[in-house]
Amino acid sequence: MIPSLRRNLQVLLFILFFPYFAYSQNRYSISGTIKDSATGETSIGTIVSVKELPGTGVSANVYGFYSLTLPEGKYTLIYSLLGYKPDSLKVTLDRNIKLNIRLAAAGNSLKEVRIGAEKANSNVTNVQTGMVQLDVKQIADIPVLFGERDVLKTMQLLPGVLSAGDGNSGFYVRGGASDQNLILLDDATVYNATHLLGFFSIFNSDAINTVTLYKSGMPAQYGGRLSSVEDVIMNEGNDQEYHASGGIGLISSRLNFEGPIKKGKGSFLIAGRRTYADLFLKLSNNPTLRNSSLYFYDLNLKANYTLGDKDRVYLSGYFGKDVLVADNIFGINWGNATGTFRWNHIFNPKLFCNTSVIFSNYNYNINLNAAGYNFGIASTIRDIGLKEEFEYFPDNKNKVHFGFSSTYHTILPGSFTSSNSTFNSLTVQTRYALENAIYASDEIKISSRISAMAGLRLTSFSELGPGTFYTYNPDGSTADSAKYSAGQIVKTYINPEPRADVTYLLNEESSLKASYDRNVQNLHLLSNSTSETPTDLWIPSSNNVQPEIADQFSIGYYRNFQNNNYEFSVETYYKILQNQIDYKNGAQLLLNQSVESELLYGSGRAYGVELYLKKKFGKFTGWISYTYSHVFLQILGINNGSPYPARQDIPNDLALVGIYKLNDRWTFSATFVYNTGYPVTFPSGKYQVNGNTEFYYTSRNGYRMPDYDRMDVSVTYECKKRKRWQGEWALSVYNVYDRWNAYTITFQTNPDNPQETQAVLTALFGIIPSVSYNFKF
């Protein structure tokens, strides 16, 4: 079926782009793939330029493929990527040519210390607003909790990305809630990206190749969330020789192994982590602690193989689990599993295709042993999907993306089991949905100064039977019900999602950009907690719950200084939000067959300004980011219908990052963060009922937690290399000046004065030192 589909698509492409073909009769294409010469890893984003034609060039895609079409003649091609030695090659172009290139790493001299894996001035020339590519190697120098390198924690040091607080890997992007971020690992959706109740993320930085964040101007191939896309791509493994690396820390260790399947043809990667706090609990004199467990583990696997000149296949997977057991009385475990099969095919020098089959699963289980009986609660969300992506390069001024995707969602909101016959078992109705999308976009260079990208994504979301489905009145009472058989459509939503970006180059060092994008979200997270927890509940759009919609307008000014050593940008945005979800007071979300009757709906708006200054080269590198922003919701039934600040309304957010490389052995780094406290709902007064104290509340989110600030420092010492063994020691101090930031605030009656109510502040962490040893051979 797929070969036939591809032949039909080729015919369609010929008809659609016949003018390009006709125009290019005396023009030829140079295409190929670009890899690291030492490891065989794909060199994503490599710039291919033409010495004889200034301003002419392309960048390699995420699979390292590039295509350049030129008139017949002799040229000098220049291949460049930060962190690698530029390579040049003279060619005589009198026919289509395939050139596969391997770039050599530039080395580690102080002059080559860098931040970022993109083109030196891509922040100026790139057509997209709000896009940042993290340098995974540089993440190792950022001080973090317990010394465990964390991609998501580093991302929260960027402008427009706000931390959800201590003990939480959740984050907010440009006014969006934490569930409005699309997190992808090799194209598979990750529904809960946290370990240990949010203290760590699931991403093992040793297994990660690139991390790209989109805050605005999202490419048309992405969809399903309102606020951002975090596209994480795993390492492919070394296709030249076998290597191992790892690290040993105070509470966790990791080990990675990679090597060729067949030299130069394919490679594999195996990367694992595990914490061992539970092993220390076994040494405790306290029997309760000895019978308790607290740990997580995860495993990243990936393999790829080149089948020929035109085909390459990948197979990758992630498997992770958290376990928390308290004295064999209470236990909870949760985890993610993902799998992706991808097939790259090159039809011709101008047409590249990737086919993906994707699996994602998230589940949690809660167990309670009491009075000799066992009680259990479980929930699951599972996706199976197919995605077909095409990239077409008609000429050097256009890059066309188009394709489709289809995902089947299965959601088990919750089930309750008991060994005590007094309690009846309960299973909340399983929900099924089919989500389809088609998209197309064109990135075009209009002139030497103006570039643009225009695209359209069309999504269709259908909730499916079997089951009994209810319609609720505004007060939550049941208005109607109907039964549907398996596969029968209950409700369908079709939404167009236009996207547009434009860049105007003022000169080689500065530009103005603007973008508009509409995003639609059909899966919604329900949670009574202010932070992500393993027991959060996902529900689909339905006959009661409409898709959430966000329209974002963004403009920015970008400027580089001193030969691209300094990058500066200021971006401002405005979002219009529709069909936002909040909850009635006292809403019961867990194990509720009628959970949709607990929901309230309304609109919102978010706006802000982001400032960013980054130094990329030299002994001292780092950045400063500042965000001023607001987000307000207006929902009938809350706050008397008046606007109120959302949980993620954090007006001021400041981050300072500094990295100083003293020499080839010693590296020092520090971070400082400050942000306004987030909004909360506190009682406004109290009253007595039958001798009991009751609190009453006025406005939703009418108070704020105390402001947050923290400084972390670290020092890394690289040991002298011994033959193939290379090691380093890393010492970090989290919260170096021992600031006790508020995690929660509760209210209780003062035992010494029953008429007085006192606030009780709980903090998670004071100062925490840690040490780790990292190695590779």
N, C-alpha and C positions, 0 to 999 in steps of 0.2 A: 504493500500500500504506500509506504513512504517513498520508494523509488519512483512510483507513478506520480505521486504528488509533487516530487521534486521536478520531474520532467515537465509537468503542467506549469509549475512556477517558472521554469526557465522560458517556456513559450510566452507566458504572461510578461515576464521581464523584458523579453525582446520587443514585444509590442509596445510596452509602456516607455521603454528607453531607446526606441529605434533612433531618435535624433542623436543620442549620444554615440550609438554605434556608427551611424552614418558619418558623424563628425570626426570619428576617430580612425578612419580608414588608413591614414598615414601616421598614426600614432601607435605606440606599443607600450606594453606594461611590464614593469619590474615588480615582482612580488616574491614573498618568501616568509620565513619565520626567523625570529631573533631570540637567541638564548645566551645564558651565561656560559662562558667558555670552560669554566672550571667545574660547574655543577650540572649544566644542562637545564637549569631553571629558566622558565620563560622570562624574558626581559620586557615586562609590561611597560608601555608608554615610551619606548625608544623613539626618538625623533629621526626620521630619514629625510635629509634635505639635499638639495642639488646646488653645488657650488656655482655653476654657470647660470643658474636661474634664482637669484635671491628672492626670498618670500615663497618659494615653492617647496612643499614638503608635506609629509604625513606622519602620524604617530601609530605605532603598533598597538593592536587591540589587546584584550586581556589574555589572549592565547598566543601573543607574540607575532601575529600575522600582520603584514603590511602590503599595500598595493599602491604603486605610483605609475601614472600614465603620462608619457612625454612624447613630443615629436621625435621622429627619427634623428639620430645624431650621436655625438660623443659627449659623455658627461662624467663628472666626478661626484659620486654619492658619498655623503657623510652620515655616519650612524653615531648618535650621541645620546647618552643617558647619564644623569648625575650619579657619581659613584663608580663610573666606568671610563676606561680610556676611549676617547673617540676613535673611530675606525673610518677609513676612507677607501674607496674602491673606484677605479676607472672602468667604465663600461662603454661598449659600442652598441647602441640600441638600433638594431635593424630587424628585430623580431621580438616576440614576448620572451622575457628572461626570468628564470627563477633563481633567486639568490638567498640562500639560507646563511645567516651570519651568527657568529659567536663573539660576544664582546668580553674583553678581559677586565676584571676589577681593577680600579685605579690604585688601590693600596690603602694604607692607613696613616699617611703622613699628615701632620697637623694642618697643612694647607688644604687637605681634602676632607677635613671633618665637615659633615653636612647635616642638614635637617631636610627631609623630604626626598621622595623618590621620583619627582616629576621633573619636567623640563625647567631650566633655570628661571625662565620668566613666564611659566605657564599660567601663573595667577593673573598676569596681565593679558596674555593672548588667548587663553582658553575662553570659549564662547559661553561656558556655564558660570552662573553665579552660585555661591554657597557650596562649592565643592572643595573638599580637603582630602588629600591622600596622606595617611600617616606613614612615617618611616618606622617599620617594625623593629629594625636594629637599634634605632635611637630610643625606643621605649625602654630598653634595658637600663638606661641611665637615669630614669625617672624614679625617685624614691616613692615606695608604696607600702601599704600595710603588710607586715610580716615578710617584706622583701619579695613577695610574689608578683612578678611582672603581670600587668593587667592592661589589655588593650582598651577596654571600656573606660577604666579610670583615667587613662591618658586622654581619651577623647573628651572627657569632661573638663579638660583644661583649655578647650578651644572656645572661641566666642560663639554664643548662641546655643551652647550645650551646657545644661545646668544639672548638677548632681541632685539626686533625690535624697541625699543625706547619708550620714554614717551608717555603715552596715547595710548598704544598698547599692547594687550595681545598676539599678534603674536610673534613667536620665530623661530629661525633658529637652526638646529641641524646638526653639522658636514658639514657645507657648503651647506645645502639644503635650498630651499626657504620655506616660511611659509606654502604654500599649499602642500608641500611634507611631511608633518607630518600627520599620521593617528591618529585621536583622536576618541576614542571609549568610549561610556558611556553605560555600560551593553550591549556590543556588537553592539550598534547602532552607526553609523558614525555621527559625529558632524561636519557640514560644516563651521560654523562660531561660534567660541567658545568665543565671546566677547560680553560684555555689554557696553553701554554708549560710543560707538565709540572706544572701545578698552581699556577703563580705568579699566574695571573689566572683569574677565572671568565668564563663565556661571556656574561654579562649586561651589555649596554651600558646603563648607567644612564640615558642620554639617551633610550632607547627604552622605558623601563619606566614604567608608570603606578602600579601597586600591587604590594606584596610582602606576603603574609600567611603567617605561620608558625603551624602548629598543633603543639603538643608533647603535648597530651593532649585528651581529649574530642572526638576527631575527628568532624566531621559525617559522616553515613552515606553521603554521596555520594562520599567519598574512601575509597580502599582500595588494597591491593597492597604496602604497606610497613609495617614494624613500629613505627618510631620517630617519624616526623614527616612533615608535608606542607609543602612550600614552594610556594605557589601564586602564580606570577608572571604578571601581566597586562600586556601591551604597551600603549603609548599608541595612541590611535586616530587622531591627527592633528587639525589645526585645520580646522574646517569653515566658518570665516569669512574667513580671509585666509592668504596664503602666508608662511611663515617658514623661515629656515634657522638652524642653530646648529652648533657644533662646538668642537673643542679641538685644540691642538697641544702635544704633550709631547716629552720627551727620546727616548722610544723608540716612541711610538705617536701616532696622530692619529685623529680621528673627525669625521664630518660627517653632519648630519641635515637632511632637507628634508621639509616637511609643508604641506598646504594642502587646500582644498576640491575635491572632484570636482564638486559642485554646491552652491553656498552654502546652508548650512542643511540640506542633505539628506544629504551624504556627504563623506568626507574620506579622505586617504591619509597614510602615513608611510613614509619611506625613511631608514634609519639604518645607517651603515657605519663600521667601524673597521679599522685595519691597523697592525701594528708594522713598523718599518723597521730593526731591528738588522742585518738581512742587508745593507742598503745600506752600513753602516759597515764590515762585513767586507770588502767589495770594495775598500776603501781600504787594507787592511792590506798590509804588505810580506811577510807570511808567506803563501806560496802555498797552504798548507793552509787557512788562514782565508779566503783569496780564493775558494776553491772550495767554501766551506761556506755554508749558509743556515740561518736561524733566524727564523721569523716566523709570525704568525697573522693571519687576517682573518675578519670575520664581517659579516653583512648581515641586518638586520631589515626586514621588509616587512609593511605592514598597510593594508587598505582596508575601509571600511564604507559602507553606503548604506541609507537609509530608503526602503522601497518603498511605504509607506502608513501609515495610522494604527496598523496592527496588526503590521506586519512590518518587520524590519531584518536585513540580512545582513552578515557579516564574512568576510574572507579574510585570513589572516595566515601568515607563514612566517619561518623562521630558517635561515640557511645559514652554516656556519662551518668553517674548516679550519686545522690547524696543520701546519707543514712544518719538519722538522729534517733537514739533510743535512750530513754530515761528510766533506769532501774528496772528494765523489762516490764514496766507498767505502761508507759506511753512510747509510741514510736511513729516516726514519719519518714518515708523515703520518697524521693522524686527524681526524675531524670529525663534527659533528652536522648533520642536516637535519630540520626539522619543518614541518608544514603543517596548518592548521586551517581548516575551513569551518564557520561557525556561522550558524544561522537562528533569530532570536527571533520568536516569535509570541504575541500576546495574544489568547486565546480570548474572554475577557470581563474585566471589571474585577477578578475574583478569581482568574483562572487564567492563569499565565504559563508559557511553554514555551520551551526552548532545545534545538535539535537540532545535534549536532556530528559532523562526519566528520573523523577525526584520522589523521595520518601522522607517524611518527617513525623515524629511521634513524641508527644510529651504526656507524662502521666504522673500522678502522685497517689500514695496510699498512706492512710492513717490507721493505726491500730491502738486500741486501748484495752488493757486487761484490768478488770475490776470485779471484786467479789467472786472470783473464779470463772468469770465469763469474758469472752472476747468480743470486741466491737470493732468494726472496720468501715472506713469510708474510702472510696476510690473515685478517680476521675481521669479521663483521657481525651486528648485531641490528636487526630491523625490525618495526615494529608498524603495523597498519592497524585502525582502530577506529571504532565508531559509539556515540554516547552520546545518550540522550534524557532530559532533566531537566524536571521540572514543579515549580512553586511554586504552592500553593493557599492563599488567604487567606480562610478561612470567616468569620472575625470578627477583632476586634482582640486577642483573647486567644490565637489559634492561628495558627501559620504551618506549613503542611505541605509537606514536600519528598518527592518520590518520583520514581522513574525506573529506568532500566536502562542497561547498557553491555555492549558486546561487543568484544573485542580479539583479533586473530589475530597470534600471535607467530611470527616466523621467525628462528632463531638458527643462524648458521654459526660454530661454535666456532673453526675454524681450518683453513687450507689451506696447504700448502707446495709451492712450485714451484722448479724448478732447470733451468738451461740445460746443466748437466753430467749426462750420461746415467748417470754413476756413482751419482747420487742419485735415488731414486724419488720421484715426486710423491706427495703425501699430502693427502687431504681428510677431516677428521674429520666424521662423519655429521651432516648438518643436522638440527636439531631443530625440530619444529612443535608449537604448542600453541594452544588456544582457551580464552580466559578470559571468562566471563560473570558478570554481577552484577545483582541487583535490590536496591533499597533503598527504605526509607520512614522518615520521621522527623516528629515533631511538636514544635515549640517552643511551649510553652504558659505563659501567665501565670496561675498558680493563684490568687494573691491579690496584694495590693499589695506584699507582701514576698517572696513565693515565686514563682520561675520555674523551669521545668524543660524539658529536652529529652530525649526518648527516641526511639531509632531502632534499626533492624535492617538489616544488610546481609547478603545471602546470596550467596556466591560459589561458582562452579563452575569448576574448572580441569581441562582434559583435555589430556594429551600425546597427540599424533597421529602416525600413520605418514606416509610409508613409512620402513622401515628395519629393522635387526636390533637388538633390545633385549636386554640381558643383565641377569641378576640375580646379585648378588654375595653371597658369604658374609662374615661379620664380618672374616675375615682378608684379604679382598680377592680371594680366588679366585673363579672363575666357577662359579655354581651351576646356571644354566640360561640358555637363550637362546630367542628366538622372533622370527619375521619378521612384520611387519605391512604391509599395503598402504596406499596413500595415503588419508588421511582416516580410517583405522581407529583407534579409540580404544585406546590402550595402557594408560592409567591415568587415573582421574578422582577428584578430591578435591572434596567439597562441605563447605563450612564456614559456619556462621552466625557473624556478627560483631555482637553487641549493643553498643550505646553508650547511655550515660545521663549527664546532667549535671543538677545542681540548684544554685540560688543562693538564699541567704536574705539579704535586705537588713536589716542591723542598723539603718541609718539612711541618709540620702541620701549619706553620705560613706564608708560601710564596708559590707562584706558578707563572708559565708562561702560558699565554693563546694566542691563535691565532684563527682567524675566517675569513671566506669568505662568503659573501652573495650577491646574485643578486636580485634586486628588480625592479619591473616593475610598471609604473603608467599610467593608461588609462583615468583618469579624470584630467583636467588641468584648473588651475585658471588663468584668464586674468584680469589684473588690471593695470591702468596707475599710481596708487598711490604707494608710497613707503611703505605704511602700509596697514593693512587689513581695508577694509571699507565695510559697508553693501551692497554696490552696485557692489561688485566684481562679475565676471561672470565665470561660469564653463562651459566647453565644453568637449565632449568626444573625444577619438581617432576616426579618420575618414579616408576617402580616402585621405585627405590632411594632417592630423595631425597623426603622428606616435606615438606609446607609448614611453614615456620617460623610459630610462634604466640606472641603476646605479650598478656598480660592486665595492664592498668595500672590502678591505683587512685591517685587524686590528690585532695588536699584543699588548700585555700588560704584565706588571710585577706587582704583587699584594703582599703586605706584611702587616702583622698585628704585633703590638707590645703590650707588657705589658698585656698579657692575653686577647687579642682582644679588649683592650680599645682604641687603636689607629689603624686606617686603613689608609694605603697608597697605591696609585696606580699611575702608569704612563702608558698611552695608546697612541699609535700612529696609524694613519689610512691614507689610500690613496684611493680615489674614482675616478673611470673613468665614466664620464657622457656622455650619448648619447641622441640625439633628444631633446636637451634643447630648450626652447621657449623664444624668445624675440620679440620685436615689432619694426616696422618701425618708423622712426621719424614722430611724429604727428599722430600716429595711432588712429583711431576712433573705440572704442570697444563697446560703449553703443548703443543699438538698431541698430546694423549693420547686415543686412542680409548676408553680405559677409565678416564677421569678420575674417575668416580664410585667406583671401587675405592680411590681415594686419600683418600676423605673419612671423617671420623668424626663422630658425632652425639651430642648430649647436651642437657642443660638448663642453665638459668642464672637468675640473679636480679639485679636492679638496683634501687637505691634512692638517694634523695638529698633535699636541701633546697636551695631556691633563694630568694635574697633580692634584691630589686630596689627601688631608690629613684631616681626620675626627677624632674627639675625641667623644666617645659615652657615657661614664659613668662619674659620679661624679657631683660635684656642678657646674663645668664649662664644657660645651659641645659646639660643633660647628664644623666648617670646613673651610678649605681654598681650593679654586679651581682656577686653572689658565689654560687658553687655548691659544695656539699659533696656528693660522690656516690661510689658504688662500683658495680662490676659484676663478677660472678664467673660463670665457666662451670664445669660439671662434665661431662666427656666421657670415656666409657670408652675407654681406650687412651692417654690423656694424663695425665701427672702421677700415675700409679698410681691413677687414678680419683678423686683428691681435687680439690676446687674450686681454681681458680687464677684470678688476675685477668686479665680480657680486655685486649686492646690499648687499648681506650678507657676503662680504669679510671684516671681522673685525679682523685684525691680533692678537690683544691682548685683552684678556678678563680676568678680575680678580674679584673674589668675596670672601669676608671675612664675616663669620657668627659666632657670639658669643652669647651664652646663659648662664647666670649665675643665678643659683637658690640659693638665699641667705638662705632661709629657706622654710618651708611649705607654707608660705604666699606670699613672695615676689620673683618675677622673673624679671630679667633685661636682655635685649637683644639689639643687635646692628648689623647692616649690613653695609658693604661698598662695592661699586661696581665701577669699572673703566673699560672702554673699548675705543679702538681706534674709531675715527669717521668713519662712514660708507661712501662708495663711492657715489658721486653724479655727475651729469652732469651740470656744470655751463657754462655760455657763456664765450668765450675766447676773444670776442671783440664786437664792435658795428659799425653800419653804418647808414646813413641817406637815406631814400627813400621817396621822395615827402614831405620832412619836418618831417617825422616820424622816430623815432629811432627803428632800428631793431637790434637784437642780432644774432651773429653767433657762432656756436658750432664746436669744433674740435673732440676730443676723447670722447667716451662714458665712463661715470664714471671716468673721468680723475682728479677729485678733491675729497676732503674729507671734511665732516663736522668736526667741532671741536671735540676733545676728550671729553668723557662723564665721569663724576664721581659724586657720591652722597653717603651720609651717612644717615641712618635712625636709630632711637632708639625707644625703648618702655619699659614700666614698667607695670607689672601686679600684682595686689594685690588681693589675694583670701580671701574673707570674711569668718568669722567664720560660720561654718555650723549650721543651725537652723532646727532641726528635719530633714525634707526631703528637705528643700530648701538650695541650695548652689549657691552663687553668686561670681562674681569677677569683678573688675574694670580694664580696660586696657587703658593706655594713651600711645599714639605713636606720634612721630614727624617725618614726612617725609621730607627729604632734610634738615637736621638739620642745616647745615651751609649755607643755602640759596644760593645754586649754581644755576645759571640760565643757564641750558643746552639748547643748540640750538634744536629747534623742526623743524624749517624751516629757510632757508635763501633765500631772494628774492633780486632782483636788480632793482633799480629805478634811474632816473635822479635826481641829486642834484638840488633842486629848486634855490639855490643860485648861482650855477655854472652849466649851462646846458651842458657844455662840460665834466662834471665829473659824473661818475656813482658810486653810493654808495650801499653797501650791507646792508640789513636790517635783523637783526636776530630776530626771534620770539621764545620765550620760553613759555612752558605751565605752569610750576609750580615753585614757590619759596618754602619757608618753609611752611609746612602745618601741624599744630597740630590737633589731633583728640582724642576723648575719647569715650569709649563704655562700656556698662554694659552687662555682659553675665551671664546667670542663667540656672539652671536645677533643676528639682524636680520630 
